[in-house]
Amino acid sequence: MSTGPVAVLVLVDAATRLWAWMRLVRGPRALKGTPGLRFAKVLGSGHEGGFGLKPSATRGGLFCVFDDDEQARAFVDHSPTIAEYRRHARELCSVLLRPYASRGSWDGIPLPASATAPATGPVAALTRASIRPLRAAAFWRLTPDAQASMEHAAGCRLGVGLGEAPFLRQATFSIWDDVPAMDAYARHGAHLAAIRAAAQGQHFSETLFVRFIPEGLAGDWKGRHYA
């Protein structure tokens, strides 16, 4: 059992556009009173769960941070929120995430590490940024090549583009076979070029980079079953 913060990511493809829209309108208010919840974001996604400017009408995510392992698991297994998601989903996938390395913040709130870096096995990464409005066009010019390289990268089990707000508050989440596979993508090719260009251009007003140990990945996403 983890004694520090544990995150949960839920990916959903809604059966109707109306419910998908209402999910975004309600936002984190729908989670008020959830035991152990310390942080929550209701997220949209790019077309087909990708990373581009075109939004998806039905796909999105829910990212939550809980005080400990027990409360995170109770949320996934027993909460009315996830029960509602399941009722309205064509596809739903969830994963519990233990942060082992973290840098930056989200809305001024850091996500401290609560686990030890794994020697082997799967790892996950969350990259989140607030894009400066005057730098948005330059940022989005970098996105297509980086997206394509992730989708075809060796060892990538799952990759999704998420957004808290259109164009300016964006995130990516991915799960990899192991640390070498994740590092090979992050430190080479189109992704590395995009990161260097963004840093040199000072594209971001706030960033958060977190690496996790993923546990309990289960469900369906983009036609693939995880168990």
Number of C-alpha atoms within 10 A of each C-alpha: 6 12 11 16 23 28 25 22 21 22 26 28 27 23 15 13 14 11 15 22 15 10 20 19 12 11 16 17 11 13 18 9 8 14 14 17 20 13 16 19 19 23 24 29 31 22 17 18 23 21 24 19 14 13 20 19 18 23 28 29 26 21 16 22 22 22 18 19 21 14 18 23 18 12 21 18 11 10 15 13 13 17 13 10 20 16 11 17 19 16 20 24 22 23 19 23 26 28 26 18 18 18 14 18 17 16 10 10 10 14 23 18 19 18 18 12 16 13 8 10 11 20 27 25 22 17 18 23 22 21 22 17 14 9 15 15 13 14 22 16 11 17 16 15 14 19 20 14 15 20 15 10 15 14 18 20 16 17 19 24 23 30 23 21 14 14 19 18 18 22 22 19 17 19 24 23 17 18 19 13 17 23 11 14 21 16 12 11 13 20 21 15 15 18 17 12 15 17 10 9 12 13 21 19 10 16 19 20 19 22 24 26 22 21 15 12 17 15 17 18 20 15 7 11 13 15 8
